[in-house]
Amino acid sequence: MEHHSGGSGTNKNKQMVEQLQRYGVISSKKVVEVMETIDRALFVPDGTPAYVDSPMAIGYNATISAPHMHATCLQLLEENLQPGMHALDVGSGTGYLTACFATMVGPQGRAIGVEHIPELVASSIKNIEKSAAASPLKGGSLSVHAGDGREGWPEHAPYDAIHVGAAAPEIPQPLIDQLKPGGRMVIPVGKIFQDLQVVDKNLDGSVSIRSETAVRYVPLTSRDAQLKGY
């Protein structure tokens, strides 16, 4: 029963993180710490191998990213996930990365998940309640909302860190607008061929963009299009 967070599950989660370190995916102590704290098994569907380094279907034509992608995104955003900062997770899915963000920004910060499938919002809140991020959820510094992530979540903008968990044909302007000067967004961009793009908003408000790596994500689309599978 590796899904449940007993001793064996926690050890396997730690082994997964150690393997990502060995492969050179993680070099940050802080990312190791947060990924060891938030047990991935609590965020994948029952009966799926929680600690395998591959994406998993979570229903509604959505997926949870592979652990190495989560590690990559956490590492790219680490400087923008310091205690007291604000983070937005678009397409928050099972709530895993939102829980990691909340752990990093702490109770003085704020982590917001936005997901357009209400059933995933409800199940992600249950997942978070079972995890080490239950306290920020209860305290209100972590929240998950049903909405169109392409519009961001203006209520708690601007954000130091924005993560997008689905591929946009181009970077949505509202997300750029909601990025704080000095903030960073990590977003997969493209249709058939996709790049993980790192978007930095400079202190003067100008934006610089670079490609980090080629990726394959489900499309960032409307709720109806996603449910129909296109």
MDAnalysis code that builds the backbone (N, CA, C; Angstrom):
import MDAnalysis as mda
import numpy as np

u = mda.Universe.empty(690, n_residues=230, atom_resindex=np.repeat(np.arange(230), 3), trajectory=True)
u.add_TopologyAttr("name", ["N", "CA", "C"] * 230)
u.add_TopologyAttr("resid", np.arange(1, 231))
u.add_TopologyAttr("resname", ["MET", "GLU", "HIS", "HIS", "SER", "GLY", "GLY", "SER", "GLY", "THR", "ASN", "LYS", "ASN", "LYS", "GLN", "MET", "VAL", "GLU", "GLN", "LEU", "GLN", "ARG", "TYR", "GLY", "VAL", "ILE", "SER", "SER", "LYS", "LYS", "VAL", "VAL", "GLU", "VAL", "MET", "GLU", "THR", "ILE", "ASP", "ARG", "ALA", "LEU", "PHE", "VAL", "PRO", "ASP", "GLY", "THR", "PRO", "ALA", "TYR", "VAL", "ASP", "SER", "PRO", "MET", "ALA", "ILE", "GLY", "TYR", "ASN", "ALA", "THR", "ILE", "SER", "ALA", "PRO", "HIS", "MET", "HIS", "ALA", "THR", "CYS", "LEU", "GLN", "LEU", "LEU", "GLU", "GLU", "ASN", "LEU", "GLN", "PRO", "GLY", "MET", "HIS", "ALA", "LEU", "ASP", "VAL", "GLY", "SER", "GLY", "THR", "GLY", "TYR", "LEU", "THR", "ALA", "CYS", "PHE", "ALA", "THR", "MET", "VAL", "GLY", "PRO", "GLN", "GLY", "ARG", "ALA", "ILE", "GLY", "VAL", "GLU", "HIS", "ILE", "PRO", "GLU", "LEU", "VAL", "ALA", "SER", "SER", "ILE", "LYS", "ASN", "ILE", "GLU", "LYS", "SER", "ALA", "ALA", "ALA", "SER", "PRO", "LEU", "LYS", "GLY", "GLY", "SER", "LEU", "SER", "VAL", "HIS", "ALA", "GLY", "ASP", "GLY", "ARG", "GLU", "GLY", "TRP", "PRO", "GLU", "HIS", "ALA", "PRO", "TYR", "ASP", "ALA", "ILE", "HIS", "VAL", "GLY", "ALA", "ALA", "ALA", "PRO", "GLU", "ILE", "PRO", "GLN", "PRO", "LEU", "ILE", "ASP", "GLN", "LEU", "LYS", "PRO", "GLY", "GLY", "ARG", "MET", "VAL", "ILE", "PRO", "VAL", "GLY", "LYS", "ILE", "PHE", "GLN", "ASP", "LEU", "GLN", "VAL", "VAL", "ASP", "LYS", "ASN", "LEU", "ASP", "GLY", "SER", "VAL", "SER", "ILE", "ARG", "SER", "GLU", "THR", "ALA", "VAL", "ARG", "TYR", "VAL", "PRO", "LEU", "THR", "SER", "ARG", "ASP", "ALA", "GLN", "LEU", "LYS", "GLY", "TYR"])
u.atoms.positions = np.array([
    [0.843, -1.197, 0.000],
    [0.000, 0.000, 0.000],
    [0.880, 1.250, 0.000],
    [1.648, 1.431, -1.035],
    [2.611, 2.541, -0.995],
    [1.914, 3.889, -1.117],
    [0.640, 3.867, -1.528],
    [-0.066, 5.142, -1.716],
    [-0.201, 5.892, -0.402],
    [-0.412, 5.149, 0.695],
    [-0.671, 5.816, 1.965],
    [0.641, 6.179, 2.635],
    [0.619, 7.291, 3.324],
    [1.856, 7.867, 3.792],
    [2.289, 7.214, 5.096],
    [2.540, 5.932, 5.056],
    [3.144, 5.243, 6.197],
    [4.639, 5.369, 6.078],
    [5.362, 4.675, 6.948],
    [6.820, 4.746, 6.921],
    [7.381, 4.401, 5.565],
    [6.886, 3.329, 4.954],
    [7.475, 2.882, 3.694],
    [7.276, 3.931, 2.600],
    [6.078, 4.559, 2.578],
    [5.806, 5.589, 1.571],
    [6.761, 6.760, 1.709],
    [6.949, 7.213, 2.956],
    [7.837, 8.356, 3.200],
    [9.254, 8.027, 2.741],
    [9.704, 6.792, 3.039],
    [11.045, 6.385, 2.610],
    [11.151, 6.368, 1.093],
    [10.108, 5.868, 0.427],
    [10.134, 5.810, -1.038],
    [10.134, 7.212, -1.633],
    [9.398, 8.122, -0.998],
    [9.393, 9.509, -1.469],
    [10.811, 10.088, -1.371],
    [11.472, 9.817, -0.252],
    [12.848, 10.298, -0.039],
    [13.789, 9.689, -1.085],
    [13.601, 8.392, -1.374],
    [14.432, 7.732, -2.393],
    [14.234, 8.379, -3.770],
    [12.992, 8.741, -4.086],
    [12.701, 9.408, -5.360],
    [13.488, 10.727, -5.459],
    [13.468, 11.477, -4.363],
    [14.174, 12.771, -4.345],
    [15.684, 12.551, -4.453],
    [16.187, 11.555, -3.748],
    [17.636, 11.249, -3.807],
    [18.052, 10.848, -5.219],
    [17.175, 10.114, -5.906],
    [17.480, 9.712, -7.278],
    [17.563, 10.943, -8.198],
    [16.646, 11.896, -7.997],
    [16.677, 13.123, -8.806],
    [17.955, 13.920, -8.522],
    [18.433, 13.864, -7.290],
    [19.722, 14.504, -6.966],
    [20.867, 13.808, -7.701],
    [20.838, 12.465, -7.654],
    [21.911, 11.703, -8.311],
    [21.982, 11.998, -9.794],
    [20.810, 12.153, -10.423],
    [20.772, 12.436, -11.864],
    [21.075, 13.903, -12.187],
    [21.297, 14.695, -11.147],
    [21.649, 16.100, -11.379],
    [20.460, 16.999, -11.660],
    [19.240, 16.482, -11.450],
    [18.052, 17.314, -11.689],
    [17.913, 18.351, -10.578],
    [18.209, 17.928, -9.344],
    [18.113, 18.847, -8.195],
    [19.507, 19.098, -7.637],
    [19.837, 20.385, -7.513],
    [21.083, 20.727, -6.815],
    [20.791, 21.600, -5.592],
    [19.543, 22.049, -5.459],
    [19.177, 22.957, -4.372],
    [18.742, 22.196, -3.122],
    [19.352, 22.557, -1.992],
    [18.977, 21.942, -0.704],
    [17.522, 22.227, -0.365],
    [17.080, 23.447, -0.677],
    [15.706, 23.861, -0.357],
    [14.689, 23.014, -1.137],
    [14.982, 22.737, -2.411],
    [14.068, 21.931, -3.229],
    [14.046, 20.487, -2.718],
    [15.202, 19.964, -2.326],
    [15.259, 18.620, -1.729],
    [14.350, 18.578, -0.499],
    [14.495, 19.591, 0.345],
    [13.739, 19.661, 1.599],
    [12.228, 19.674, 1.338],
    [11.780, 20.527, 0.410],
    [10.337, 20.645, 0.176],
    [9.771, 19.389, -0.479],
    [10.534, 18.783, -1.403],
    [10.032, 17.569, -2.066],
    [10.047, 16.363, -1.125],
    [10.909, 16.395, -0.130],
    [10.882, 15.331, 0.888],
    [9.724, 15.552, 1.871],
    [9.344, 16.816, 2.059],
    [8.279, 17.162, 3.005],
    [6.897, 16.840, 2.435],
    [6.693, 17.135, 1.149],
    [5.384, 16.923, 0.515],
    [5.411, 15.569, -0.202],
    [4.708, 14.591, 0.363],
    [4.744, 13.219, -0.164],
    [3.903, 13.126, -1.438],
    [4.566, 12.830, -2.541],
    [3.883, 12.765, -3.839],
    [2.739, 11.733, -3.867],
    [2.861, 10.679, -3.046],
    [1.837, 9.619, -3.057],
    [0.458, 10.141, -2.669],
    [0.426, 11.231, -1.905],
    [-0.864, 11.792, -1.489],
    [-1.550, 12.548, -2.627],
    [-0.845, 12.723, -3.744],
    [-1.338, 13.582, -4.824],
    [-1.518, 12.842, -6.151],
    [-1.389, 11.529, -6.138],
    [-1.625, 10.762, -7.375],
    [-2.819, 9.852, -7.153],
    [-3.509, 9.451, -8.228],
    [-4.677, 8.580, -8.046],
    [-4.305, 7.261, -7.379],
    [-5.234, 6.730, -6.592],
    [-5.033, 5.426, -5.938],
    [-4.621, 4.375, -6.955],
    [-3.643, 3.562, -6.564],
    [-3.260, 2.446, -7.424],
    [-2.220, 2.803, -8.470],
    [-1.821, 4.083, -8.568],
    [-0.763, 4.430, -9.529],
    [0.576, 4.469, -8.795],
    [1.667, 4.138, -9.497],
    [2.986, 4.125, -8.835],
    [3.468, 5.555, -8.582],
    [3.349, 5.981, -7.346],
    [3.530, 7.393, -6.995],
    [4.931, 7.926, -7.264],
    [5.939, 7.046, -7.156],
    [7.320, 7.550, -7.128],
    [8.084, 7.288, -8.420],
    [7.367, 6.867, -9.453],
    [8.004, 6.648, -10.755],
    [8.163, 8.011, -11.436],
    [9.288, 8.220, -12.110],
    [9.552, 9.535, -12.713],
    [8.850, 9.668, -14.070],
    [7.531, 9.724, -14.028],
    [6.787, 9.943, -15.278],
    [5.479, 10.654, -14.944],
    [4.905, 11.357, -15.938],
    [3.617, 12.001, -15.680],
    [2.523, 10.953, -15.522],
    [1.440, 11.311, -14.853],
    [0.322, 10.374, -14.637],
    [-0.985, 11.055, -14.979],
    [-1.894, 10.284, -15.567],
    [-3.239, 10.799, -15.827],
    [-3.976, 10.931, -14.501],
    [-4.720, 12.050, -14.337],
    [-5.473, 12.270, -13.093],
    [-6.965, 12.443, -13.383],
    [-7.373, 12.067, -14.620],
    [-8.779, 12.234, -15.005],
    [-8.995, 13.578, -15.671],
    [-10.127, 13.728, -16.365],
    [-10.516, 14.994, -17.013],
    [-9.500, 15.448, -18.058],
    [-8.821, 14.492, -18.696],
    [-7.767, 14.792, -19.676],
    [-6.667, 15.683, -19.099],
    [-6.423, 15.524, -17.810],
    [-5.350, 16.275, -17.135],
    [-4.295, 15.286, -16.639],
    [-3.112, 15.814, -16.333],
    [-2.028, 14.962, -15.812],
    [-1.351, 15.660, -14.639],
    [-0.665, 14.863, -13.828],
    [0.307, 15.415, -12.875],
    [1.677, 15.219, -13.527],
    [2.478, 16.269, -13.518],
    [3.794, 16.205, -14.170],
    [4.698, 15.171, -13.508],
    [5.706, 14.742, -14.250],
    [6.728, 13.844, -13.703],
    [7.505, 14.569, -12.603],
    [7.987, 13.825, -11.605],
    [8.760, 14.450, -10.524],
    [9.928, 15.311, -11.013],
    [10.613, 14.891, -12.089],
    [11.766, 15.701, -12.533],
    [11.317, 17.065, -13.056],
    [10.079, 17.141, -13.619],
    [9.579, 18.443, -14.082],
    [9.208, 19.327, -12.898],
    [8.591, 18.713, -11.880],
    [8.290, 19.488, -10.672],
    [9.574, 20.029, -10.053],
    [10.591, 19.168, -9.986],
    [11.875, 19.580, -9.410],
    [12.486, 20.722, -10.219],
    [12.427, 20.594, -11.544],
    [12.990, 21.631, -12.435],
    [12.292, 22.963, -12.195],
    [10.955, 22.931, -12.137],
    [10.194, 24.182, -11.967],
    [10.437, 24.796, -10.586],
    [10.497, 23.956, -9.552],
    [10.776, 24.476, -8.206],
    [12.150, 25.131, -8.160],
    [13.103, 24.507, -8.838],
    [14.452, 25.060, -8.823],
    [14.528, 26.382, -9.598],
    [13.825, 26.447, -10.730],
    [13.808, 27.692, -11.519],
    [13.138, 28.835, -10.756],
    [12.191, 28.488, -9.875],
    [11.422, 29.516, -9.157],
    [11.912, 29.750, -7.728],
    [12.927, 29.021, -7.320],
    [13.331, 29.032, -5.905],
    [13.525, 30.434, -5.334],
    [14.213, 31.303, -6.078],
    [14.487, 32.667, -5.577],
    [13.207, 33.476, -5.410],
    [12.146, 33.061, -6.102],
    [10.869, 33.785, -6.053],
    [9.856, 33.077, -5.159],
    [10.338, 32.103, -4.392],
    [9.493, 31.372, -3.446],
    [10.079, 31.487, -2.040],
    [10.600, 32.666, -1.732],
    [11.169, 32.901, -0.401],
    [10.034, 33.195, 0.586],
    [10.288, 33.008, 1.887],
    [9.251, 33.281, 2.883],
    [8.641, 34.678, 2.692],
    [7.304, 34.717, 2.751],
    [6.584, 35.995, 2.616],
    [6.186, 36.352, 1.200],
    [6.660, 35.603, 0.206],
    [6.349, 35.935, -1.193],
    [5.004, 35.327, -1.621],
    [4.495, 35.807, -2.764],
    [3.224, 35.329, -3.318],
    [3.483, 34.475, -4.561],
    [2.812, 33.311, -4.615],
    [3.009, 32.387, -5.741],
    [1.661, 31.954, -6.298],
    [1.599, 31.837, -7.623],
    [0.385, 31.402, -8.314],
    [0.696, 30.145, -9.115],
    [-0.133, 29.111, -8.929],
    [0.016, 27.846, -9.658],
    [-1.195, 27.678, -10.569],
    [-0.986, 27.859, -11.873],
    [-2.073, 27.796, -12.859],
    [-2.204, 26.366, -13.380],
    [-3.416, 25.841, -13.339],
    [-3.629, 24.446, -13.711],
    [-3.107, 23.569, -12.593],
    [-3.590, 23.845, -11.373],
    [-2.970, 23.257, -10.176],
    [-3.260, 21.767, -10.015],
    [-4.249, 21.240, -10.764],
    [-4.435, 19.783, -10.828],
    [-4.643, 19.132, -9.478],
    [-3.717, 18.254, -9.100],
    [-3.851, 17.506, -7.839],
    [-3.446, 18.341, -6.618],
    [-2.861, 19.515, -6.841],
    [-2.461, 20.385, -5.734],
    [-1.040, 20.184, -5.251],
    [-0.295, 19.280, -5.900],
    [1.053, 18.945, -5.406],
    [1.989, 20.163, -5.384],
    [2.100, 20.830, -6.524],
    [3.058, 21.938, -6.595],
    [2.576, 23.129, -5.765],
    [1.253, 23.319, -5.696],
    [0.707, 24.398, -4.855],
    [1.108, 24.158, -3.403],
    [1.059, 22.890, -2.975],
    [1.474, 22.533, -1.607],
    [2.964, 22.808, -1.398],
    [3.777, 22.490, -2.406],
    [5.223, 22.788, -2.329],
    [5.454, 24.300, -2.209],
    [4.723, 25.081, -3.033],
    [4.877, 26.547, -2.985],
    [4.542, 27.078, -1.595],
    [3.414, 26.594, -1.036],
    [2.978, 27.074, 0.285],
    [4.028, 26.773, 1.348],
    [4.654, 25.602, 1.240],
    [5.692, 25.202, 2.193],
    [6.891, 26.145, 2.085],
    [7.211, 26.568, 0.861],
    [8.387, 27.429, 0.652],
    [8.126, 28.881, 1.055],
    [6.934, 29.410, 0.747],
    [6.678, 30.842, 1.057],
    [6.258, 31.040, 2.517],
    [5.854, 29.949, 3.189],
    [5.552, 30.016, 4.616],
    [4.248, 30.735, 4.926],
    [3.889, 30.785, 6.219],
    [2.597, 31.343, 6.619],
    [2.454, 32.843, 6.345],
    [3.582, 33.556, 6.223],
    [3.502, 34.993, 5.901],
    [3.333, 35.228, 4.401],
    [3.587, 34.188, 3.611],
    [3.426, 34.300, 2.159],
    [2.036, 33.854, 1.740],
    [1.886, 33.642, 0.420],
    [0.588, 33.180, -0.077],
    [0.801, 32.311, -1.301],
    [0.144, 31.145, -1.319],
    [0.195, 30.263, -2.488],
    [-1.237, 30.040, -2.967],
    [-1.463, 30.335, -4.235],
    [-2.792, 30.233, -4.833],
    [-2.738, 29.199, -5.950],
    [-3.668, 28.247, -5.926],
    [-3.838, 27.321, -7.046],
    [-5.096, 27.696, -7.805],
    [-5.032, 27.682, -9.133],
    [-6.223, 27.925, -9.963],
    [-6.369, 26.740, -10.916],
    [-7.557, 26.178, -10.942],
    [-7.815, 24.964, -11.724],
    [-9.250, 25.054, -12.248],
    [-9.456, 24.823, -13.573],
    [-10.810, 25.042, -14.085],
    [-11.739, 23.843, -13.986],
    [-11.258, 22.707, -13.490],
    [-12.136, 21.555, -13.278],
    [-12.512, 21.508, -11.786],
    [-13.763, 21.846, -11.437],
    [-14.131, 21.918, -10.015],
    [-13.878, 20.619, -9.251],
    [-14.055, 19.471, -9.929],
    [-13.815, 18.190, -9.244],
    [-12.349, 18.050, -8.830],
    [-11.427, 18.564, -9.676],
    [-10.000, 18.517, -9.323],
    [-9.698, 19.487, -8.178],
    [-10.383, 20.628, -8.171],
    [-10.203, 21.572, -7.055],
    [-10.583, 20.877, -5.747],
    [-11.752, 20.228, -5.741],
    [-12.237, 19.554, -4.526],
    [-11.283, 18.441, -4.085],
    [-10.831, 17.616, -5.048],
    [-9.940, 16.509, -4.658],
    [-8.559, 17.036, -4.254],
    [-8.097, 18.125, -4.887],
    [-6.770, 18.663, -4.514],
    [-6.793, 19.197, -3.081],
    [-7.911, 19.798, -2.683],
    [-8.015, 20.295, -1.300],
    [-7.947, 19.119, -0.324],
    [-8.613, 18.010, -0.666],
    [-8.536, 16.805, 0.190],
    [-7.098, 16.277, 0.256],
    [-6.411, 16.272, -0.911],
    [-5.002, 15.825, -0.934],
    [-4.149, 16.680, -0.010],
    [-4.323, 17.997, -0.116],
    [-3.502, 18.928, 0.675],
    [-3.783, 18.743, 2.163],
    [-5.059, 18.498, 2.504],
    [-5.432, 18.298, 3.915],
    [-4.700, 17.108, 4.542],
    [-4.343, 16.116, 3.715],
    [-3.648, 14.925, 4.231],
    [-2.129, 15.131, 4.275],
    [-1.654, 16.226, 3.697],
    [-0.207, 16.419, 3.495],
    [0.386, 17.355, 4.544],
    [1.695, 17.572, 4.425],
    [2.402, 18.496, 5.326],
    [1.997, 19.955, 5.083],
    [1.208, 20.211, 4.032],
    [0.750, 21.590, 3.756],
    [-0.654, 21.848, 4.303],
    [-1.145, 20.941, 5.150],
    [-2.487, 21.119, 5.728],
    [-2.590, 22.402, 6.548],
    [-1.519, 22.749, 7.243],
    [-1.552, 23.918, 8.136],
    [-1.729, 25.234, 7.366],
    [-0.946, 25.501, 6.281],
    [-1.207, 26.736, 5.519],
    [-2.593, 26.770, 4.875],
    [-3.121, 25.588, 4.520],
    [-4.477, 25.540, 3.955],
    [-5.480, 25.990, 5.013],
    [-5.313, 25.464, 6.220],
    [-6.205, 25.810, 7.323],
    [-6.035, 27.279, 7.707],
    [-4.785, 27.725, 7.685],
    [-4.496, 29.110, 8.087],
    [-4.835, 30.151, 7.032],
    [-5.092, 29.706, 5.794],
    [-5.508, 30.641, 4.748],
    [-4.388, 31.174, 3.869],
    [-3.140, 30.773, 4.143],
    [-2.056, 31.253, 3.268],
    [-1.933, 30.391, 2.003],
    [-2.659, 29.268, 1.980],
    [-2.760, 28.415, 0.784],
    [-4.236, 28.260, 0.445],
    [-4.585, 28.528, -0.818],
    [-5.976, 28.313, -1.248],
    [-5.992, 27.852, -2.697],
    [-7.025, 27.080, -3.039],
    [-7.193, 26.571, -4.406],
    [-8.576, 27.004, -4.883],
    [-8.631, 27.536, -6.106],
    [-9.863, 28.125, -6.631],
    [-10.215, 27.534, -7.989],
    [-11.512, 27.432, -8.251],
    [-11.978, 27.051, -9.583],
    [-12.034, 28.304, -10.445],
    [-11.365, 28.262, -11.586],
    [-11.363, 29.420, -12.478],
    [-10.507, 29.147, -13.700],
    [-10.560, 30.068, -14.651],
    [-9.760, 29.961, -15.872],
    [-8.378, 30.526, -15.587],
    [-7.404, 29.627, -15.469],
    [-6.050, 30.040, -15.103],
    [-5.403, 31.000, -16.087],
    [-5.910, 31.031, -17.322],
    [-5.339, 31.957, -18.315],
    [-5.575, 33.410, -17.905],
    [-6.552, 33.602, -17.009],
    [-6.839, 34.957, -16.486],
    [-6.085, 35.223, -15.182],
    [-5.321, 34.236, -14.730],
    [-4.603, 34.385, -13.462],
    [-5.564, 34.414, -12.291],
    [-5.170, 35.095, -11.228],
    [-6.032, 35.276, -10.046],
    [-5.720, 36.659, -9.485],
    [-6.412, 37.694, -10.031],
    [-6.035, 39.082, -9.734],
    [-6.088, 39.449, -8.248],
    [-6.941, 38.764, -7.495],
    [-7.180, 39.156, -6.097],
    [-5.894, 39.238, -5.274],
    [-4.956, 38.328, -5.508],
    [-3.727, 38.325, -4.700],
    [-2.485, 38.723, -5.512],
    [-2.714, 39.285, -6.697],
    [-1.600, 39.779, -7.526],
    [-1.045, 41.053, -6.886],
    [0.199, 41.449, -7.210],
    [1.103, 40.766, -8.131],
    [1.822, 39.592, -7.454],
    [2.328, 38.676, -8.307],
    [2.980, 37.455, -7.815],
    [4.486, 37.503, -8.047],
    [5.217, 36.991, -7.059],
    [6.676, 36.836, -7.217],
    [6.985, 35.658, -8.125],
    [6.131, 34.618, -8.045],
    [6.345, 33.392, -8.828],
    [5.025, 32.953, -9.441],
    [5.056, 32.621, -10.743],
    [3.890, 32.020, -11.399],
    [4.366, 30.756, -12.110],
    [3.652, 29.667, -11.857],
    [3.933, 28.410, -12.557],
    [2.691, 28.040, -13.353],
    [2.872, 27.628, -14.603],
    [1.762, 27.179, -15.431],
    [2.010, 25.714, -15.777],
    [1.012, 24.866, -15.464],
    [1.185, 23.426, -15.617],
    [0.583, 22.849, -16.886],
    [0.342, 23.708, -17.881],
    [-0.175, 23.243, -19.174],
    [0.368, 24.190, -20.238],
    [0.448, 23.694, -21.489],
    [1.129, 24.458, -22.544],
    [0.188, 25.462, -23.206],
    [0.603, 26.717, -23.194],
    [-0.164, 27.784, -23.836],
    [0.358, 28.000, -25.256],
    [-0.541, 28.310, -26.231],
    [-0.041, 28.621, -27.572],
    [0.847, 29.861, -27.555],
    [0.501, 30.814, -26.685],
    [1.385, 31.957, -26.410],
    [1.168, 32.358, -24.952],
    [2.060, 33.170, -24.415],
    [1.975, 33.506, -22.985],
    [0.770, 34.416, -22.751],
    [-0.184, 34.021, -21.889],
    [-1.354, 34.873, -21.648],
    [-0.964, 36.225, -21.016],
    [-1.457, 37.300, -21.619],
    [-1.122, 38.650, -21.145],
    [-1.502, 38.878, -19.673],
    [-2.687, 38.395, -19.205],
    [-3.015, 38.623, -17.796],
    [-1.961, 38.068, -16.837],
    [-1.305, 36.967, -17.224],
    [-0.274, 36.394, -16.351],
    [0.965, 37.287, -16.318],
    [1.313, 37.850, -17.460],
    [2.445, 38.799, -17.490],
    [2.105, 40.022, -16.635],
    [0.843, 40.495, -16.780],
    [0.404, 41.674, -16.016],
    [0.454, 41.416, -14.511],
    [0.146, 40.172, -14.105],
    [0.081, 39.859, -12.664],
    [1.425, 39.463, -12.065],
    [2.471, 39.463, -12.889],
    [3.819, 39.166, -12.396],
    [4.417, 40.444, -11.811],
    [4.949, 40.325, -10.617],
    [5.547, 41.484, -9.943],
    [6.874, 41.853, -10.618],
    [7.235, 43.144, -10.707],
    [8.595, 43.471, -11.146],
    [9.611, 42.748, -10.241],
    [10.553, 42.050, -10.859],
    [11.469, 41.189, -10.109],
    [10.942, 39.762, -10.005],
    [9.722, 39.528, -10.522],
    [9.107, 38.205, -10.445],
    [9.472, 37.325, -11.636],
    [9.136, 36.044, -11.512],
    [9.468, 35.072, -12.567],
    [8.295, 34.114, -12.798],
    [8.045, 33.838, -14.078],
    [7.035, 32.844, -14.459],
    [7.714, 31.725, -15.235],
    [7.271, 30.495, -14.960],
    [7.732, 29.335, -15.725],
    [6.507, 28.751, -16.415],
    [6.546, 28.688, -17.761],
    [5.362, 28.293, -18.527],
    [5.758, 27.507, -19.775],
    [5.123, 26.354, -20.030],
    [5.356, 25.665, -21.300],
    [4.597, 26.394, -22.415],
    [5.275, 26.645, -23.526],
    [4.660, 27.397, -24.637],
    [4.830, 26.612, -25.930],
    [3.740, 26.534, -26.715],
    [3.803, 25.860, -28.015],
    [2.637, 24.910, -28.172],
    [2.456, 24.434, -29.392],
    [1.382, 23.474, -29.646],
    [1.990, 22.084, -29.811],
    [2.440, 21.751, -31.019],
    [3.042, 20.422, -31.211],
    [4.421, 20.390, -30.565],
    [5.230, 21.400, -30.859],
    [6.559, 21.503, -30.237],
    [6.473, 22.547, -29.131],
    [6.903, 22.159, -27.937],
    [6.776, 23.057, -26.784],
    [8.127, 23.283, -26.126],
    [8.281, 24.506, -25.577],
    [9.453, 24.846, -24.779],
    [8.996, 25.292, -23.412],
    [9.754, 24.919, -22.393],
    [9.518, 25.489, -21.070],
    [10.198, 26.851, -21.059],
    [9.394, 27.911, -20.988],
    [9.949, 29.264, -21.051],
    [10.019, 29.887, -19.660],
    [11.104, 30.608, -19.443],
    [11.317, 31.331, -18.188],
    [11.135, 32.810, -18.496],
    [10.128, 33.397, -17.858],
    [9.749, 34.791, -18.120],
    [10.121, 35.616, -16.894],
    [11.063, 36.523, -17.048],
    [11.460, 37.397, -15.939],
    [10.949, 38.800, -16.196],
    [10.246, 39.367, -15.197],
    [9.845, 40.770, -15.304],
    [10.898, 41.599, -14.577],
    [11.538, 42.478, -15.329],
    [12.606, 43.292, -14.753],
    [12.000, 44.388, -13.874],
    [12.846, 45.021, -13.063],
    [12.334, 46.014, -12.113],
    [11.705, 47.208, -12.815],
    [12.111, 47.465, -14.072],
    [11.504, 48.584, -14.820],
    [10.211, 48.153, -15.533],
    [9.792, 46.897, -15.310],
    [8.540, 46.431, -15.913],
    [8.719, 45.752, -17.267],
    [9.938, 45.838, -17.841],
    [10.181, 45.144, -19.119],
    [10.291, 43.641, -18.850],
    [10.118, 42.844, -19.911],
    [10.054, 41.395, -19.753],
    [11.140, 40.733, -20.591],
    [11.853, 39.782, -20.009],
    [12.798, 38.993, -20.812],
    [12.407, 37.519, -20.710],
    [12.550, 36.818, -21.844],
    [12.081, 35.432, -21.950],
    [13.210, 34.566, -22.495],
    [13.404, 33.410, -21.873],
    [14.363, 32.453, -22.443],
    [13.753, 31.058, -22.394],
    [14.220, 30.199, -23.280],
    [13.755, 28.804, -23.286],
    [14.690, 27.965, -22.441],
    [14.123, 27.146, -21.566],
    [14.913, 26.307, -20.667],
    [15.139, 24.924, -21.288],
    [14.058, 24.300, -21.777],
    [14.169, 22.935, -22.298],
    [12.927, 22.588, -23.112],
    [13.033, 21.600, -23.978],
    [11.850, 21.117, -24.714],
    [11.009, 20.266, -23.766],
    [9.681, 20.420, -23.861],
    [8.778, 19.698, -22.953],
    [7.552, 19.198, -23.702],
    [6.754, 18.395, -23.017],
    [5.486, 17.936, -23.582],
    [4.422, 18.009, -22.488],
    [3.542, 18.987, -22.585],
    [2.470, 19.176, -21.599],
    [1.115, 19.091, -22.301],
    [0.064, 18.828, -21.514],
    [-1.291, 18.928, -22.068],
    [-1.559, 20.411, -22.351],
    [-2.491, 20.722, -23.291],
    [-2.711, 22.128, -23.642],
    [-3.434, 22.923, -22.551],
    [-3.054, 24.194, -22.441],
    [-3.768, 25.154, -21.591],
    [-4.930, 25.673, -22.418],
    [-6.141, 25.283, -22.040],
    [-7.286, 25.535, -22.904],
    [-8.503, 25.826, -22.038],
    [-9.671, 25.913, -22.659],
    [-10.887, 26.127, -21.884],
    [-11.303, 24.815, -21.221],
    [-12.153, 24.925, -20.230],
    [-12.647, 23.735, -19.528],
    [-13.364, 22.798, -20.505],
    [-14.225, 23.363, -21.363],
    [-14.987, 22.531, -22.311],
    [-14.062, 21.793, -23.267],
    [-13.082, 22.533, -23.823],
    [-12.148, 21.910, -24.784],
    [-11.349, 20.808, -24.096],
    [-10.964, 21.041, -22.857],
    [-10.181, 20.018, -22.150],
    [-11.020, 18.761, -21.940],
    [-12.267, 18.934, -21.502],
    [-13.111, 17.772, -21.230],
    [-13.408, 16.985, -22.502],
    [-13.420, 17.692, -23.659],
    [-13.638, 17.008, -24.926],
    [-12.336, 16.408, -25.475],
    [-11.228, 16.781, -24.848],
    [-9.954, 16.166, -25.223],
    [-9.243, 16.850, -26.376],
    [-9.450, 18.177, -26.522],
    [-8.665, 18.906, -27.542],
    [-8.423, 20.324, -27.097],
])
